[in-house]
Amino acid sequence: MKLTQRDVPPRSLWALEQAGIHPLLARLYAARGVTGPQELDPDLAHLLPLQDLKGAVEAALLLADAIERQDALCIVADYDCDGATACAVALRGLRMLGAQRVDFVVPDRVVDGYGLTPPISERVKAQGAAVLITVDNGIASVQGVARARELGLRVLVTDHHLPGPALPDAHVIVNPNQPGCKFASKNLAGVGVIFYVLLALRAEQRRRGRWDAPGAPAQPRLDKLLPLVALGTVADVVRLDANNRRLVTQGLKRIRKGQMPAGMAALFVTAGRQPERASAQDFGFALGPRINAAGRLADMRLGIECLGTDDVDQATQCAQALDRINRERRDIEGGMREQALSLAQSMLDGFDEPPSALCLFDPDFHEGVVGIVAARIKDQWHRPTFVFAASQAEGQGDELKGSGRSLPGFHLRDALDLIAKRHPGVLLRFGGHAMAAGCTICADHIDIFESALQQVAREWLDEATLQRRLDTDGPLQPQFRRVELVEQINSEVWGQGFAAPTFCEEMDVISQRLVGEKHLSMRLRHQGDLVDAMWFGRTQPLPARAKLAYRVETDAWQGQTRVRFVIEAAQD
């Protein structure tokens, strides 16, 4: 592991300090590309204008007309946390804005696969809907949209994934990544896209005077939806640019005040987290995995019902069921991860260095957790990784479903696109992002796919990219090692593209011991002072002096709160 220090542009640092931002926070923000205090202002008035989001205004017209006609609306959601929160936001928001008949459909991961397919369009029609709205999917659903239109449905696609070579023939498409969209942030999650559509719908209804008539209800407060927007945004690991940070910050602000749906409150309880101290990490490591587990192993309807209900008892039952499914998911993942690690190790025996990309398959793998396992393998060997499982869908036993995770500098969806062009017919379906993507192949083509993926990786990845590296924020001055400052740092919004602070410096290791048989507890000398530290998942002892990368957190013990270091890595 090579530990490097982020650059801190002096002009940005000066501008932030002059605005009254604490020197340490100013340094952290400047190192992450923040150039001035305006980028840190969380006020909703500073959200990017909805008029810039191509299709949002047209979507508002379509929905406003449908609500006035009292048309039946049906939402087609994806089966991950972003899709579930987007569906819950759409259900709640449309009802707040006057829709009387709103239902939803979630594709089954095994039976239907990803996205809007012709059979799903037929199910939507059979339910009596007049308008089909996709959330967090649809941009690649050319055939599904075509079938919906054949059936007479009006189709609104809201998505954030990268489009394929042809756009679906929907009545309206809202996607910041579609051609011709000038929206300044291309990083909106699916839940963020539908939230913007609802803002546009409310603006259109306001223009029509919906809230002005005598006896009319007050204009709805859509900011009530922000806790769900925040959860989906963080859980989908989209880049936390300034616009996304505003959405997440505002969602956290409301959660900390207890202003959230009953299902979210119940999930905090089952996860053992405190809403009043909620952080983005709670979304990524506690609530998000519980919602995702439903889509991986069961039915995402459960997750959507949890987020959509206002009944406390139902919310509690749903949250407890999601917690049980998540424990099952962890058990399956644990066994499969060990199996995959062993398989990868056997493949790599005899190699001085791993190949430029890894591709794993075993008949016993479960397709619901291949993405999680791919992420673990990628972290272990620092290589783009695809993990495949046999399809469990009836009549598709000869197909493999794969999920991939990548490294910065290797755009996974673009790699799949190149493989599809070089090897026509090998990829039956594919889609995704730069860092995560999925595909379906024939079982007979696994060797061709593996060879093609490794060839693209050899062409695109250089030695520097393949070297494991951790960017850090350099040393932590001892005067900043204070409980209140550490708590302030950890209450800020950190995540993908806006990494949580990690400091780095050489320290003396005064003592170290194993706790729980798999964690290293230490006492370190940090710039003259003794500090407690933990390295979770580390069992090998450290030398008497080491260059360590660490996060800071607070730890309560015997009525006292103190600062503790959490070690992330050591310089090789």
N, C-alpha and C positions, 0 to 999 in steps of 0.2 A: 504494500500500500504506500503510495506516494502522497504525502500531505503537502498541499499547496495553500498559499494565502491569497485571498481575494484582493484585488486592487480596490482602493478607495479614492475615487476622483476628488481632488481637493476642492474644486469649485462647488461640487454638489454637497460635500461635507460642510463647507463654509455656509452655504445657503441654508442648510437645515439647522445648523447651530444658531445662525442669526435669527431664525424663526422661533427660537426658544426650545428646540427639541434637545433632550438630554444628550450629552456628547457621545455616550455609548450607543444609544439608539440611532443617533445621526450617522455614526460610523457604520452601523449595521445596514441602515437603509441605503446609504450612498453606495455601499459595496454591492447592493442588489439592484442598482440602476435607478434609484429614485433621485431625481434632480432638484426637486423643490417641494416645499410643504404642501402645495396644492394637490399633489399626488396622494398625500396621506389623509386628506380631508374626507371623512366617511359620509358626509351629508349626501342624502339621496338626490339632492338637486344637482350633484355633480356626476350622476350617471350619464353615460353616453346617450345621446338623443335617439329615441326610438325611430324617428324618421329616417335615420341612416341605415336601419336594419331592413334590407331589401325584403319586400313582401309583407312587412308588419302592418302597414296601413291597409293594404288590400285584404289581408287576413281579418283585420278589424271590420271591414265592410261586409265580408262574407259572414262573419259570426253575428254581427249586429242584425243583419237581415234575417238570419236563421232564428235568432232569439225572438225577433218581432213576429215571425211566422209560427213560433213555438214548435219549430222542427225538433225532431229527436236527434241528438248528437251522440256519437260514439267515439271514444278515445282508444287508439291502439298504441299500447305502451311497450317499451322494451322491458326485459326481465332482470335488469340490474337496479342498483340503488338510484342512479340518475333517472332511469325510466320510471321507477316507482314514485319518486318524489315529483317528477314532472307530471305524472298521471294524477297524483293527489293534488298538486297545485292547479291543474286544469279542472279537475272535478270541483274543487272548492271555489276557484275563481269564477268559473262559468256560472255556478249556482249563485254566487254573490252578485253577479252581473245580470241575473234574471233568467237564465236558462232553466226551464222546468223539467226537461227530459234529457238527462245526461247519464250515459253508462260507459263501461270500458271493457276492453278485451285485452288479455295479455297472451302472446304466443307461448306455447309450451316449448321449452328448450329442446326437448327430445323429439316431439311429434312435428312441430311446426318449423323449428329453427328460428333464425333471426329475421326480424323485419316483417313488413306487410307483404303477405303472400296472397295469391288468388283465393285459396280456400278461406283465409281470414277475412278477406273482403266479402266473400259469400256469407260468412257467419255474421258479419256486421249488418249486411242487408237483411238477413233472416231475422235479426233482432228488431227490425223496423226502423232503423236509423235512416236519416236523410243526408246527414253530414258525417264524414269520416275524418277524424283528426289524428294524425300520428304525432307522438312525442318521443324524442330521442331515437327516432328511426324514420325510415321512409325515403331518404335521399337516394338510396340504391334500389328501391323497390319498384322498378320499372313495370314489371309484369303485374304486381299486386295493385298498383295504381290504375293500370290499364283495365284490369278486371273490375275494379270499383267503379270506374267511369262507365263501363259497359252495363253495369247494373243500375246506373242512374244516380249514383252517389256523388255528392259534391265533396271534393277531397282537398284538405288542407294538410300539407306536410310541414311539420316543424322538426328540425333536426340540427345537429351540429357536426356530424361526421363529414368526412371528405367525400365529395361526389365522385361517381364513376364517369366513364366516357359519355354517357347519355343521362340526362335528367328525366325523372318521371314526369308524365304529362298530367300533373296535378293542376287544380284550378289556381292554387296559390302555393308557393314554396317560401318558407322562412328559414333561412340557414345562413349564418354569417360567412360560411365558407363556399357558398355558391358563387358562380361567376357573376361579376358585376356588382357585388355587394360591397359598399364602401364603409361598412361598420368598422370602427377602428380596432375593436377587439375581435379576433378570430377565435377566442378561447372560451366563449360562452359554453356552459354545459347545456345539455338538453333542457334541464329545468330552468336555466336562465333564459333560453329562447322562448319557452311558453310563457314565462313571467312577462317578458317584453310584449308578447302578443296580447296578453291580458291588459297591460298598460295601454296599448294602442286601442283595444276594444273599449275600455272605459273612456278614453279620450273621444272616440267616435260617438259613443252614447251620450257623452256630455255635449258634443256638438249638436246632436239631435234633440237635446233638451229632455233626455230621459229623467233626469233628476230634478227638473224645474217645475213640473206640474204640481198643483195643489194636492197635498196628501201623498205625493210620491216619496218613496224611501230616500234616506240620505245617501249620498254617493258613497259606495263601499270603500273601505280602507284596505287596499291590496297589500299594504305593508305587513298585514297579518300573515301573509304567505312566506315572508322572508326566512323564518326558521327552516322551512322545508327547502327553500332555494339554497340556503347555506349548506344544509346537509348534503344535498345532491351534488352541489358544486365541488365540495371537498372530496366526497366519496368517489367521484368520477376522475379524480386526479388530473383535472385540467389545470392549465397554467394560471396561477393567481396573479394576474395583471391587476392594474389599479382598479378597473371596473369590477372584476370578480372579487377583489378584496373588499370593496365597498359593500357588495351584496352579502358576503360572508360576515363582515363586521356588524352590519345591521341585523342580520339574523341572530348572531351571538348576543348582541345587546338585548334583544327581546327575550331570548331564552334565559339569560341571566336574571331577568325580571320575572320569570315564570310565565311569560307570554308565549305559549307554544301549543300545538295540538296535543290532545290527550295521549295519543299514541307515542309521540316523541317523549313526553314526560314519563310514560311507562317504560320506554326503552332505556332512559337514563337510570331508572330504578333497577331494572333487570341487569344492566351492565355495571351496576355499582358505582356510577359516576354522579357527580354533584352538579345539577344544572346551574346553580348560582356561580360556579367556577368553570363553566363550560368553555372549552377551547376547540379549535379546529381539529386537534388531535383526537378529541372524543368522537368527532364525526368519522375520521378515517380509521380509527382502531377499535371503536366500541359500537356505535350505532350503525354505521355503514355495513360492516361485516354481517350484522344480524339481519339487516334487510336483504343483503345480497344472498345470504344463505337460502332464503326461500326460493329465489330464482334458480339457484344451483341444484338444489336437491328436492324441492317440493313445487309449490305453485306460488308465483309472485302475487297472486290475488291476496294472499294473506298479508304480505307486506303493504300493499296498497290499502287494504282495509284497516290495517293498524294506523297508517298515517292519515286516513280519511275520516275516521270516526271521531265523534265528539263524546261518545259514551265511555265513561271512565272504566266501567267493568269490562266492556268489550275490548277496549284498548289494552287493559291489563292482561286479558286472556290471550290476545294476539301477540303481545310482547313476550309473554312467557313461552308461547309456542315457537316464536322466532328464536328465542334463546335456546330452546331444546334442539331445534334444527341446526343452529349454529354449532352447538357442541357436537352433534353428529358430523357436521361438515369438518370440524377440526380433527375428529377421529379418522375420518376417511382421508383427509389431506395429510395427516401425520404419517399414516401407513404408506400412502402413495408417494409422499415426498421421500421417505427413506428408500422405497423401492426405486424411485427415479434417480436418486443420488447414487445408489449402488450400481444402477444400470449405466449411468453416465461415467462413473469411475471405471467400470470394466471396459467401457468404450475407449477411455482415455489412457488406460494403462499402456505404457510404452511410448507415449508422446511426451516430449520435453515441454511442449506448450499445447493447450487445447486448440482444436480447429477454430476458425474464425466465427463459426456459428454452430449451435447444437440443435439436434432434432431427435426427440425421444418418443418411443411408442411401446406400449405393452398392452396385451389383450385385457389385462385386469384393471387398467386405468379407468377412472370414472370421468365422463365428459364434463360433469358439473364443476370439477375443481382443477381442470387442466391449466386454466389461466393462473391460478394461485401457485401451482407447482412450477409452472414456467417461470414465474417471478422469482421463486426461491432458487431454482437452478441458475437463472441469470445472475442473481446476486452471488451465488457460490463461485461461479467460474468467470463472471464478468464477460459474458458472451451473449449475443442475441440468441434467444432460445425459443423453440417451438416444442410443445408437448401435445401429442395426439392420443385420442381415445376412440375406440370403435363406437360408431353411432348406435344408439339404442332404439332408434325409430324403426317402426315396423316396415319391412321391405327395403331397408337401407343398411343392412348388415355388412355390405361390402364397402361402405364409406367410412372414412375417418374424419373426425372433427378435431381441429387443432386450434390452440390458442398460443400466441407468441408475445414475448416481452423483449424490449430492446434497450440499447444504450444510446446516450446522446451522440449524435452524428450518424446514426443508422436509422433511416426512416422506414419503419417496418411495412407500412402499407405500400409505399413506393417500391419496396423490394418485392412484395407480392405481385404488384402490377408488372414489374419487369419479368418476373418468373412466368407470369401468365402469357406475356408476349413471346418469350423465348421458347416456352413449352406449351403450346396450345393444347387445351383439353386436360391438363394436369390439375389445374385448380377449377373445381366445379363452382365454387362461390368463395368470395373473400371480401374483406372490408376492414376498416379500423382507422387508427391514428398512427402518428410517428412512433410512439413508444409501446403501443399495444394494438394487436390486430388478430383477426381470426380467419380461418379458411376451412373449406371442406375439400377432401381429395378422395379418389378411389384408393382402396387399400393397396392395390397393386402398384400404385405410383409413389409410395412412401420413399423409396430409394432415389427416384428421380427428383422428388421434391428436396430431399436432404442434400443431394449433390448440387442442385440449382441454388439453394439457399446459401450454401457454403461458397459457391462461386461468386455470387453477388457480394457476400461479406468480404471475400478476399479482395474484390475490386474496390469496395467502398471504404473499408476500414484500414487505417494505417496503424503502425506500432504504438504511436502516442495514444490513439483512441482506445486501443485494446489494453493499455496499462491501467490498472485499477488506481484511481485517484480520488482524493477527497478534498474538496475546497473548504477552507476554514477561514475564520475571522481573526486569526493570529492570537496573540496573548490577551488575557483578561487582566486589566489593571486591578490590583488588590482592593483599591477603594471602591470598585464597582461590585465587589463580591458581597452584596448586601441582600437581605431577604426581600425587602420591599422592591428593589430594582429587579431582582430575578423574577419575582411574581409579575411585575409589570411587563417584562420581556415575554414571559410565557403566556400572558393574556393577549398578546398581539396575534395577528393572523399570519401564520407561516404555512408553507406547503409547497406544492409543485411549482417550480419556477421562482419561488420566493422562499428559499430554504431556511429552516429554523437555524438560529445561531449555533455555530460549532467553533469553539475556541481551540487553540493549539499552542503548546509550548513544552519545553523539557522540564521534567519534575523528578524529584527524588521519591522513590517508592519506599516508604518507611516500614510498612508492614502489609501483608496480604494473606488472605485465607479464603478457602472455598466455603460458600454457604449454599445450602440446598443442593449440593453435589454438582451444580452446573453454573454457578455465578461466582465471580471474583470480587471480594470485598477488600478494600484497600484504605490505607492512610497515606496521603501524599503530602509532600512539602511544596506548597505553592507560594513562591515568592516570599519565603520566610515563615509562612503560617501553615499549620497542619489542617488538612481538609479531608473529610471522608469522601470516598468514591466507590462506585460500583461499576463493574463491567459485566453486564448481563449476557449469559451464554458463553462466557470465556472461562476455561478451566486451566489453561497453561499459565504458569507464573511469569511475571515480568522481571526484567533485570532491575538492578538497584537504581538505575536512572534511565528514563525513557522519554522519548518525544511522543506525547499523547494528544489526541483530538478528543474533545469532551463537550458535552452540553451541561448546562447548569439547571438545577431544579431545587425546590425547597423540600425539606423532609422534616416531619414532625416526630419528635421522640421525647417521651416523658414530659410532655407539656411544653417543650421548647421547639421552636422552628429554626432550622439552620439551613445553610446552603450546602448542597451536595453536588459533586461532579458525577456525571454519567459518561463513562468512557465509550467512545465510538470506534476508535482505531488507534493503532500504534505505528510509528514510522518503521518500515522494514529496514 
